Amino acid sequence: MLATAGKRALAAPIALAVAGLLAVGTTALPAQAAPAAAGQGGQGGVSALQPASSEWWFTSWDIQTRVWPLSQGAGVKVGILDTGVQANLPDLRGTVLPGGDTTGAGGNGETDTDASGQGHGTAMASLIVGQGTDDGLVGIAPKAKILPVRMGSAHGQPEEGTSQTEAAAIKFAVSRGVTVINMSIGGVNGSASGCDPVLQDAVAYALQHNVIVVAAAGDEATEQNPPESPASCQGVLAVGAVNPNLTLWSGSEVQPYVAVAAPGSDITALSSNGKYFNGMGSSASAAFVSGAVALIRSRYPSMPWYQVVQRIINTSLPKGGTIPNDSFGYGIMRVDRALNVSKYPVPASDPNPVYDAYQQWLSSPQGQAYAHPAKPRPAHSAPAATGASSGSGVGVLAVVVVVVVVVVAGAILFVVARRRRGRTA
């Protein structure tokens, strides 16, 4: 009887400790997208959505007939790191989740503070998840959700924010369970690589958590600008812009980091005031690729980030002569092919320049310092996002492990002591 009682006393704290460990594990890691239900395409009313005649990319990509029957982005969160998203607009109703703000001004990202008045973050959201209300615009992944994180374009900040606010925004979005991050912004910084070390570390953090980072290649090709970040950061999927006739848009940056191209000219998008405007640029191109990633991650939720990127690159339409080239990268993205593994297989041996560049960075001194810190890394000066949870998942896990060890050791000592008293009696 004493032995049985001792086993029960030992089992109880172990069960509680393991339960606590599992609970911490599920909160410390970003949520995974739920597997897409078979035949989800065309269901739930999305099939009734009719894109506007100005949305020429729907015809070019055969979205309604070859894409939506396979996936519409259900179960996927897309982080839009921008000027915020005007969540109360009818065309975005029900698609925008409470997000964050890394500028220090407070808020949850659901208000677009674009200083130009256009509503840059809102426009990007409409291209991905627009609901077509009152004959409005339709996004290419209308069942996905948007997590807005405001990081610039207010209180004197530039639209793209700073390396510090961008890095904080990436980490915040990852902590809230996104599986793709859209950064339709770009700026030149003083780093020789074109990517600030603080921002590069944040990109690595996202990739370590299986989150794909998509960025605009840049819009100032005629000025022969140096590399722009975050497109130039290692591991980022950088996107150039093309015209409706599939030629390169004149402003699209010609850079070695361009991986693919997508529609970026003659684009109609939603403004923060609820009106539509026509514009152009690689911002739109990056939004479209982010939407395509959402479609893929919805259909194949267990596919790792580097395979998703590899599929997008190797199923693209070759353009620009020798492949790859600095204008189109590996070509113009073909959504239907990237979304269909069985019909368009991509061998593991096919090129994956984004993954290769990231692996090369990991072997560099900065990458080694990030992957194997010799001592606790000093906190970056990036402001914390409003509502972000404090502490690290790894630190919490370590505390739980210590508690488990202490509890188990105490239980064992208790059982041994009881047995000894039993023998004495």
ABEGO torsion letter per residue (X at the ends): XAAAAAAAAAAAAAAAAAAAAAAAAAAABBBBBBBBBBGABGBGGAAABBBBAABAAAAAAGAAAAAAAABAGBGBBBBBBBAEBBAABAAABGABBBBBBAAGAEEAGABBABAAGAGAAAAAAAAAABAGBGGBBBBABAABBBBBBBABGBGGBBAAEBAAAAAAAAAAAAAAGBABBBBBBBBBBABAAGBBAAAAAAAAAAAAAGBBBBBBAEAAAAAGBBBBOAAABBGBBBBBBBBAAGBBBAABBBBAABABBBBABGBBBBBAAGBBBBBBEAAAAAAAAAAAAAAAAAABAABBAAAAAAAAAAABBBBGEBOBBAAAEAEBBBAAAAABAAABBBBAABBBAAAAAAAAAAABAAAAAAABBABBBBBBABBBBBGBBBEBAAAAAAAAAAAAAAAAAAAAAAAAAAAAAAAAX
